[in-house]
Amino acid sequence: MSSDFDKDALAYHRAGPAGKLAIVATKPMATQRDLALAYSPGVAAACNEIVRDPFEASTVTARSNLVGVISNGTAVLGLGAIGALASKPVMEGKAVLFKKFSNIDVFDIEVDETDPQMFIETVARLEPTFGGINLEDIKAPECFIIEKELKQRMNIPVFHDDQHGTAIVAGAAVYNGLRVVDKDISQIKLVASGAGAAALSCLNLLVKMGVPRENIWVTDIAGVVYEGRTEQMDEYKSVYAQNTDARTLDDVIEGADVFLGLSAAGVLKPEMVKKMADNPMILALANPNPEIMPDEALAARDDVIMATGRSDYPNQVNNVLCFPFIFRGALDCGATTINEEMKVACVKALADLAMAEPIDRVQKAYAGEPLRFGREYLIPKPFDPRLIFEVAPAVAKAAMDTGVATRPIKDLDAYRRSLARYAYRSTQVMSPVLERAKQEPKRVVFAEGESNRILQAVQQVVDEGVARPMLVGSTKRIKRKLEKLQLRLKPGIHFDIVDPQDNDWFEAYLEDYLQRMGRRGISPDEANSILRSDKTVIAAMMLLRGDADAMLCGAHGRFRQHLERVDSLIGKSEGVKDFATVTVLSLPKGTFFVCDSHINPDPTPEEVVQTTLLAAEEMRRFGILPKAALLSHSNFGTNDHPSALKMRKALELLRQQAPELMVDGEMHADAAISEELRNKSLPESVLRGQANLLVMPNVESAHIAYGLLKTLGGGISVGPILLGAEKPIHIMTASTSVRSIFNMTAIAVAEVQNLVDEQA
């Protein structure tokens, strides 16, 4: 690495607090009662429960979500035997990856012991602490001995990632590489360079996947592993000894379908590549410099499929694709080990995910890289959020099928949905709405049907069974974009297209539109032009004529422009004076509904009341009890500024119109969140706990607060949700994400269902 990169890395690690890890409490510790519950005397109840039934440790402690990353520093990355202390930055890094990708907590433990038996004794005694053990950076052959004995002694998963993580990801690459060239795994010839822990683990797993042992040829620093060889041999590599006179890599490479390199830079020469079979696959995984550089291999022949351990070339074999998710599945079903069947399940789940269409989050993270399944895209990218809910359930199922799960998961589909919360944090707050929408999907028309984001969201809508999508746009352009985005959607089967240039519907719509708008300054020529070009108008007309049940627009263009079109055609619900919006924010401290951040610059007290009531109704659809706080720079009468008086008046009206609603104000924002602060100012406040409906005095404060909360609080937003429309309509913003469009679709469907229920 360059000296500048080294400086940046050191600055990253030294920035206060030093290192990459911290311990965070998961329960409140703010009162004397909290202290009593967390420690003495309340902790005794948890201890006694474990005495009664040891399995209860998974319900009253963090053990079932806690992994030990343990090393003695004898084989650290490419640095070698640098010792336990110097390995600590790597182990902390591993812990961060566990947390980032699968929400698993980790203690990193660096053991200053090179004797295998002493190391085994140390780790084995830690079993009461952890739900699993991830061994890291331990040299061969000691790593084999250590893992084997710990697996026998410990009743929790023990996994040496350098061996098995590499094996699983390499296995997925091989599995998909053979798919691309249509080769049978049972017929291939495989040549390996390297016979260390990772290489042998790769070979063992590939044998489990179907590569015949007799078709595998292994070479190392002493040459071919053959029967009768005594130099640098051990019981682990001797399994792959061949009865042959061949002695070098060059002697055995001819006709090889797969080259697996876990050895040293430059050992595979271009002339050797030319001897390999048609469409050869080369996994050159030595780091930082592979056995052959991809450009050299491709210069030797253009039918090569390449994978390396480097991030600057396609098909990076990166262990982060495996270990967070195999442990997630193992921990969640209480697996006592990670067996071969669980590893193969992980391989196949990774391989299948690579064949799925790319999603927007991955495309943004890897802009410019090919993300279409094929020679340069054999395995998923680490930042693909689907990894957790595709791989972990596959691993858990394999554990249950092989009888090693002590807490079998009864409903794998429900488990998969629960894991989606790690990938899409909005899922937790959206769950009731999503479940309701799936029960009776409705027709939702998307005005910007040619938008990439809309099409990607529609794929999720179809996959989850949330709605029957209808897309306004050019049939040709939509089909072309579907192919470019690699989506599986089929027009007429999964969704419908409403093409502005299609005359089948046009005349009836034009006549209807003129009847509605003819006395509002729209001439027949203008109407004709509008219906041919304005997709928001087309979608609104579909809704009015009953050809669609709900509508989404605003993926492109300005919010206000779309709102004007919606208002002119659809209008407001009976009794509603003006539209408003509420935006959902899912934050670490809770879920909050913020209104109105988009429409009313300076609402009257009556408009504040109307917005509050509509937002409270929306919250109930989410299964959340509204606790409304009318916010102000005044705190229960400390200021008589006009905006404070407005919120005070709104409270008075709310208590008259909705006495059942838990609401108070006008108050400071911190008083809304903290009951303790609120009670200091007004002990008799009817608001209990943390307010979750935050009603702002004007659009400026609402928009600023929403932006700050989302950015500083690390929040996930859903919305804006349009309030007060006559029909289920929502206007997105130009920055709305694919997942948010999916969520808004479910909200629109749930609103249609509620209207149907009310009319029944």
N, C-alpha and C positions, 0 to 999 in steps of 0.2 A: 504494500500500500504506500501511497505517497506520504511525505512528511506532513503535508497539510491535512490529509485525512486523519493521520495519527493525532495531530494536535486537536482536531475537531472531536475525535473520539475521547480523548482525555478530558477535554472541556466538558463534554456531555456527561462523563462519569463523575467529574469533580463538582459540578454544579450542585449547590446545596439543596437538599441534603445529599451527601455523597452516596454513590451507588445507585441502584435501580429499584429497591424494594422498601416497603414500609408495612407495618401491621396496622390494620384499621378495625376498630370495633364494629360489630354488626348489630349490636343492641344499644339502646339509649343508656347513658350514664350521666344523668343530669340531676337526679334527686337522691335523697337518702334511701327511698324505696328501691330505686334502680340498683343502688350499691348492695342492698340487702338481698335482692333477687339474684344478682350476678355472682356475689361471693357469699360470705357468711351472713345469715344462716341458710339462705335459700339454695345455695349450691349443693347442700347435703341431699336435697331431694333428688337432684340429678345423679349424684353419686350412688345413692341407694337404688335408683332405678337400674343402673348398670350392673350393680351387684345382683339384683333380682334376675336380670336378663341381659347378658353381655351384648346382644344385638341392638339393645336400646342406645348404645353409644352412638349409633348412626342418627338417632333422633334428638339427642340432647347435647351433642358436641359437634364440632366441625370436622370430626375424623373422616366422615364419608366423602368429604370434598377436599381432603388434604393429602397432598403427595409430597414425599421426600425426594428431592433431587440430590443424589449422593455421589461423591467422587473422591478418589485419592490423588487425582492430578497426575496420573502416570502416562496419559496419552491425550493431552489437551489440544483439540483442533489440530492445526499443523505445527503446534509449538513443542510437542513432545512431553517428556516427563518433567514438567515445571514445578510439580509439587502441589500439595493440597491448598496452601494459602494463595498461591498465584492463580489457582483455578477458580477462585471465588467469583471474579467478574463474569466468567462464563456461566457458572451455576446460577447466579442472579439473573443473567440474561435468559436462561432456560425457564426460570420461574416466571419472568415477565411474559414469555410466550404462552405458557400454560394459562395464565390469567387473561391475557388479551384474547386468545382464540377460543378458549373453552370455559372461562370463568372458574378454573380450578385453582385453589390456593396452594401455595408451596412454601415449605421451609427448605432452604438450601443448606446442606450439611457437608462440610469438607473434612474428611477424616485423614489425619496424618498417620497413615499406616499402609505399608506396601506389602506386608505379609498377608497372603490371601485368607488364611484361617483367622487371623486376628481381625481382619477387616470384616469377615463374615460374622464373627461373634459380635462385633460392635453394631452392625446393621440389624442383625436378627433381634437384638434386644429392643429395637425401636418399634417393633410391631404394634404395641398399644397406641402409639402416637398417630400412625398414618393409615390411610385407606389404600395406599399403593406406594411402591418404591420405583423411582426412575434412576437406574444406575447410569453414570455418565463418565465418559473419558477415562476408562480403565483399560490398560493395555492387555493385549492377548499374549499368552493363552490364559492369564489369570482371570480375565473377565468371564471366560467360559466356566471356570471352576466356581467363581463367586456366584454367578447367576444361577447355575445349576443347583448349588447347595442351598442358596437362599430360597429358591422356588420350592425346594423340598421342605424346608423348615418353616417357612412363613405361610400363613393362610390368607394372604392378600396378594394382589398382582405385583410381580417383580419383572421389570422390563429394562433391558439394556438397550437404550435407544440407538447407540452407535451401531449396534448389530441389527436390531429388528426394525427400527425406524427406517434406516437406509434400505433394508431388504423389502419392506412393504412398499415404499415409494418407487424403488427400482422395479419391483414386481409389477406395479401398476403401469409403469412405462413400457415394460416388455409386453404385458398383456395387451395394451392398446397398440403398440408397434406392430404386433402380429396381426391384430385386427385390420390395421391399415393396409398391410401387404397380403392379407388373406393366407397366412401360414398357420399350420396346425402345431400347437405347442408340443405335442407328443412326437413330432417328426423333426424338430429343429436340432441343429448342432450348436452348442454353446461353448465358447472358449473364454476362460477367465484369466485375468492377469492380477495376481494378488491372492493371498490365502490367509489374510488376517481375519479378525473377528467379523467385520462388516461383510467381507467377501464371502466367507463361509456361511454366514447367516442368509445372505442373498441366495446362495446356491441351495441351501436347505429348503428355503421357502419356495423357490422355483421348482424343486423336485415335488414338493407338496402340491404345487399348482399343475403338475403334469409333465415336466421335462424329465425324460428318462435319465437316470443316473449315468448310464453307460454312454449317453450323448454329451456329457460334460467333460471338458478338458481343462485342467487347472495348471497354471504356471505361476511361479513366484521368483524370488531373486536367485534361487538355485536352479531354475529351469522348470521343465515339465514335472508334475507330480506323477510318478510312475511306480508300479509295483516293484519292490525291492530297493527303492531309494532310501537312504539312511540320513542324508544330509538335511538338516533343518526340517525334520519330519516330526509330526505329533499325531496323536490319535484322531484329532479333528479333521486335519487335511488328508490323512491317509484314506479316509472314506472315499475320496475322489481319485485315488490312484488308478491309473490305466495300465493295462498290459501292452506296452508299446516301446518301440525303439526311438521314438521321437524325444528330443531333448530340449528344444527351444520353442518359443512362441511362434517363430516363423515356420517351424516344422508342423504345427498343428492348426494354424489359422486357416488353411485352405478349405473352402467350402463351408465356413462357419456362417450361420445365420445371425448369431448374436455374439458380440464381444462385450464382456463385462469387465471393466477396469476399475480396480480399487488398489492401485499400486503406486506408480511414480510417473512423472511427466515424461512424455516422449517415447514411451516404450513401444507404442504401436506406430509403425512406419507406414507412409503412404503406399509403398509397394506391397505391404501386407494387406492393406485394405482392398487392393485390386484382386487379391486371391480369394476374398470372401464370396459367399453365395450372392445371387441376385437379391436386390433390395435388402442389403445387410443392415442390421441395427447395431449401433455402437453406443454403449454407455461408458463414457470416459469420465469417471467420477473422482479422480485424484484432484485434490485441492492444494493450492490455488490454481495450479497448472495441470490440465488433464493429460491423459496418456497420448492423445492426439488432439490438436486444435480443430474445431469444426471446419474452418476454412480449408485446412490441409486435407481433411478427409473428403470434403465435397469437391476439392480440386482433383483428387485421385479418381473419383467417380461420382456422378450426380444422383445416383439412386440410393445414397446413404441416408439413413434416419439417425440423427444425432441426439444424444442427451448428455449433459454434463452436470457438474455440481455448481456451476457458476451462474450468477444472476444476469450476466450480460449476453447470454445465448438462450435460445428457446429450449424448452424441456429441462428446466432445472430440477434435479432430484434433490428436494429440500425436505428434511425430516419434519419440519413444522406442518407439513401436510398430514402427518400421521399422529405423532405422539399426543397432542392435546385431545384428539377426538377418540383415539382408541382408549385412553384413560377415562374420558368422559363416559363412554359406554360401559366400560368395566366398573367404574365406581357406582354408576347409577343403578346397576343391577346387583351390586354387592358381589362381584366376581372374586373368586378365591385365587385366580391365576389368569394370565393371558396365554391362551393355548394357540396351537397352529390354526385351528378353525377360525378363531377370532381374527388372526392376522390375515388369512385368506379373504375373509369377509371384508376387511378393511381395504385390501387390494382391489377387490371387485367394485366396492362402493366408490373408491377414488377413480377407477377407470371409467365407470359409468357416468360419473359427474363430468368428466372431461368431454363426454359426448353430448352433454346438454348445451343448450344455447347460452352464450355469454350474457351476463346481466350488466346493467349500467354501472354499478359500483366497481365491478372488476374492470370494465372498459376504461373508466376514469383513472383507476390506479395504474393501469398498464397501457396508457395511451400509445398508439403506434405499434403495439405488438400484435402478431396474429393470434386470434383467440378462437379460431375455427378448428374443430377437431380434424387432425390430419398429421402429417409428418412433423410439423413444427408446433403442434399443440396436442401432446399425448397425455398430459396430466394437468389437473386444475392448478390455479394460482392460489397462493396462501391466503390472499385477502378475499377469496370467494366465500361469502357468508353462508352459502348452502352446505359447506363442509360439515358443520356441526350437526345439522339435522339429516344429513345423508349418511355420514360415516358412523356416528355414535349409535344410532338405532341398529345398523347392520351388525356392529360389534356386539351390542347387547343381545340381539337375537341369537347370534352364534354362541354366546356364552350360555344362554338359556337352553338352546338346542343340545349343547354338549354337557349340560348338567353341572356347570360350575358357578351358576348364579344363585346366591343365597337370598336375594330379594328380587325375584322375577318380576318383570314389568308386565302387568296384565293387559294393558292397551298400548301397543306400540305406536299406533296412529296418534293417540293422545300424547304419548311421550315425544313423538316427532314434532308435534305442534308446540309442545312446551319448550323444546329446544330452539324453535324459531325465535323465541324471545331473546336469546343471546344474539342471533343474527339480526333480527329486526326488533329493536327495543320498543317500538310502538305496539307490538303484538300483545303485550300484557294488557294495556288499556283497551285495545281494540277487540280482545277475545270475545266479549259478549255480543258485540255488533257483528263480528265475523260469523259466529255460530248462528246468529239469527238470520243473517243474509243467506247462508248456505241452505237453510231449511226450505226456503222458497225463493229461488233466484228470480230476478225481474229483468226486464229489458232496459238497458242503460245505453243511451246514445252519447257518443263522444264527438264533440264538434270538430276537434282537430285530429281527425282519424289518420292523417298521414304523418303525424309526429312520431319520432323515434320513441320518445318516452311513453306516449300513449300506447303504441304497439307493444312495447316491452311490458307495460302494466297490464295490458289486455291478456298477454300470455299468462301472467300470474292469476288474473281474474278467472280465466278459463280453467287453469290447472286446479285452482281452489274451489271451483264451482260456485262462485259468488254471484255471477250475473250472466245474462246473455248479452254480449256487447254488440253494439251497432255503430259502425264507423262512418262518418261523413268524410268523403274524399274520393279522389280519382282511383278507380279500380286498378288501373295499370300501375300507378305510383305505389299504392299500398302493397300490391303483390311484389313489386320490385324491392321495396324496403323490407318486406318479410324475408325475402331471400338474402338480402344483404345483412340483416340482423340475425340470420340463422334461426328464426323462430319456427315453431312447429304448427303455427296456426293455419287453418284451411278455411278460406272464405266459403260461406254457405253451410259449413259444417260446424265450425266453432264460433263464428261470428257472421254478421251481415254487413254489407257495404251499401251505403246510400251515396251514389255518385251524382254530383250536381249536373253532370252532362247527360244523365239518363232521363229520357222523356217519359218513362212509364208512369211516374208519379207527378211530374212537374205541373201539368195543366191544372190538376185538382188543387195542388198546393198554391199555385198562383192565384186562382180564383178565391180561395179561402183567405190568402194573405191580403188581397185587395179589399175584401169585405171588411177586414179588421183595420187596415191602415189607409184605406182610400180617402177617408175624411181627416187624415192626420198628415196631409201634405205629401203623400206618396202617390206618384202617377203610375199608370200601367207600365210605362217604359222603365221607370225606376224600380218598380216591383220586380219586373222581369230580371233586371240586372242584379238586384240584391239577392234574389233566390238562386241565381246562377253562381254567385261569388261569396256571399256571406254565410259561412258555415254555422255560425252561432244562430243566425236566424233560421236556417234549415232545421237545426236540431230543436229549436224552440217550437217550430211549427209541428214537428213530429210529436212533441210532447202534447201540444194543444189538440192535435187530431187523434190522439190515442194510439199512435203508431209506436210510441216508446213510453216507458213508465217513469224514467228519470233521466236527467241530463247533466253532463259535465262539460265545461268549456273553460277557456282561459289559459291553456297550456302555452299559447302564444298571444301576444298583444297585451293591451293594458286592462287592468281589472275594471276600471271605471267604464271603459268602452263596452265591455261585455255586460256589465251591470245595466247600462242604459238600454241595450238591446233586450235583455231579459225583462226589464221593467216595462218597456213599451209593448211587449207581446204577452208575457205571462202575468206580470203584475204581482201585487202583494196579497197575502191572505186577508180575509175579512177582519176588519178591526185593526190591522197593522198599519201604523202611520208611516214607518220607513223601514227599510232593510237594516240589518246589522250583521255582524259576524262574531263568531267565537272560535278561538284557536286553542287546541289542546296541546299542552306541554307536559311531556313525561320527563321528570327530573329525578335525580337521586333522592331528593327529599319528599317526593310524592308527585301526584298527577294534578295539574292545575288547568282550569279553563279560563282563558283571558278574553275579555270583550270590552269594547269593540275596537279592533286594531286596524280596520280597513275602510269604514264607510262614514260614520257620523262625526264631523269635525268638532262640534260642540253641542251634544245632545241636550234636550230639555229634560227636566225631571221626569216627565211622562215617558219620554223616549228611553231614559235610563231604566225605568221600571219595565217597560216592554222588552227591552233587550235582556234584562235580568231574568224575566219570566221565561222567555223563549230559550235562553241559554240553560236555565235550570231544567226545562223540559228535555232539551238535548242531552244533558248529563244523565238523566234517568234512563235514556236509551242505552247508555254505556253501563248501566247497572250501578251508578254512583249516586249517593245521596248528596244533593247540593248543599254546600255551606257557603253562603254568599257574603262577601265583604265589599262594601261600597268604599272605594279608596279615595283618599284626598290628602292634601298637605296639612289638613286640619285633623286633629285626633279627638273625636267626641267633644266638639265644641270649642276647641282651643283657638279657632280662627273663624271670622265671619266673612271671609272673601266670597264673592259670588259663586265660585265653583264649589266651595264648601257648603254654602247654603243650598245649592242645587242638589248635592248628594244627600243632605239632611232632609230635604223635601222628598226626594225619591224614597228614602227609608220610610217616611210617614205614609206615603202612598202604597208602598209594598206591603206594609203591615195591615193596611186596610183591604187590599186586593188579594193578598196571599198570606193570611195569618199563619198557615202551616209551614211556610218557608223559613228555614233557619237563616236569618240575615241580620246584619248589623252594620253600623257605620255612623257618620263618616269616620274613617280611621286611617292611620298610617299603615303602610305596607308591612312593616315589621310586626305591628300589632295583629295584623290579619294572619300572619304565619305563626306567631308565638302566642299561645294562650296565656302564658305567664306574663308577658308584657301587656297583653290586653287586660288582664285582670287587675294589673296595677293601676291602669287608667280608669277602668270601669268594671268593677267586680261583678256587677249584676248583668253583664252582657249575656244575651241569649245565645250567642255563638259559642259553640263548644269545640275544642280541639283546633285543628288547623283548617283555616278557610281553604276551599278548593275552587271557588268561583270568584275570580278577581274582576270586579267591575270598575273600569277606569272612568274618570270624569270627562275625558275627551280622546279623540283618536290619536292625537300626538303622544300623550302619555302612554296610551295602550300600546302603540307601535314601538315606542322606545323600550318600555318594560318588557314586552315580548321578545324583542331582539336581544336585550341584555340577558334575560333569563336563559334563553336558548343558547347563546354563545358562551357566557361565563359559567352557566350551570351544566354545560354538556348535555343539553336537552334534545329530545326528539319531538318534533311537532307533527300534529295532524290538523289539516285545515289550510286556509280558513273555511269554516262551515258557515254557509249562508243561512241567516235566520229571517223568517218572515215572508218567504216567497209562497205564492199560491200553489206551486207544484214543487216536487223534489228536484231542485237545481243547486248545483254548486259551481262556483267560479274559482278556478285554481289561479296560481300565480306563475309567472315565467320561470321561477326557481323551484317549483314543486317537483319533488323527486318521484321516481317511478313507484317506490313503495307507498308514498303519500297518495299518489293517484289511485293505487289499488285500495288503500284505506278509504278514500273518499267515495269510491265505487260502492264499497260495502255499506258505508253510512247512507248513501242515497237509496240503496235497496232496502235497508232497514226502515227508512222513512216511508217508502212506498208500502211496506208491510203494515206499518202503524196506521197509515191512512185507510188501508183496506179493513183493518180491524175496527177502526172507529166508525166506518160506514156500515159495517155488518150489523 
